[in-house]
Amino acid sequence: MCAESMQRILIACVLGIIMGLFAVGKMQIAVLAQTFIIIMMLVWAFTNFCPSLWFFKKVFPPCPWENR
């Protein structure tokens, strides 16, 4: 498993958990978590720096398409 794939899996899992929190009525926690995800995506978009991807690149090897 490579760093970029792990980061995408993590985002999918977190969004799934947030959706589950919305479904069971834990609105405040879900909104806080969703806001955190949105802020992290905006940081990534404007600065081209993603903290989770930075961490995963230290733990997992880069994906094959990153080596081109």
Buried (B, 14 or more C-beta within 10 A) or exposed (E): EBBBEBBEEBBEEBEEEBEEBBEEEBEEEBEEBBEEEEEBEEEBEEEEEBEBBEBBBEEBEEBEEEEE
